[in-house]
Amino acid sequence: MAEYEKEVRKILRQNGYLFLRHGKGDHDIWINSDTNMHVTVDGKIKSRHTANAIMKQSQINYHF
């Protein structure tokens, strides 16, 4: 089973997102200071559907 969290975080960084703070459980909050958008990233993303939902929420045109 593939794990997508490292790739998701890498893509977020490449698109101007920065780690803001830890959320509840194993979730992290990321922010893009240019667009002031917040994205919640799970610590264990095992589904490509979840990874694609994060990309969609962050308005990054990337699909797994």
N, C-alpha and C positions, 0 to 999 in steps of 0.2 A: 504494500500500500504506500503510495507516494505521500510525502509530507511537503506542504507548500509554504510554510511560514517563512523560511529563509528567503525564498524567491520573492514572496510578496513584499517582505521588508526591503529587499534590495531594489525592487521596482519602485516602491514608494520613495526611497531615498533618491533614486535617480530622477524622480519627478518633483523634487522640492519638498517632500514631506519630512518632518523631523519628529523624533520621539518626544512627546509632551509629558506623559506621566503614566503610571500604572493605574489600571482601572480595577474593577472587582474581579476576583478570582485570578485567572491567568490572562486576562485581557490587558492590552495596552492601548493608549490613546495617542494617535499621531495627528499632527497639524501641518497644514501647508500655510506658511505665513503670507504668501502672495495672495491666495484666494480666501484665507481664513476658514478653510474647510477642515473639519475634524473627522477622523476615521477610527473606528474601533477594530483592532486586530487581535484575534484569538491567538493564544500561545501554541496551540496545536491544531493546525489546519490540515485535516486529512482528506477533505473533499475538494475537488476542483470547482465544484459549484459554489462552495463557500469562498474560495479564492477569487473566483470570477465576480461574486457579489461584492467583495471588498474593492476590486478594481472598478466596478461600476459605480459604487458609492463614492469613490475617490475621483471619479471622472477621468480615469486613465484608460486609454484605448488599448487594452491588452487582454488576451484571452488564453487561458490554459487549456 
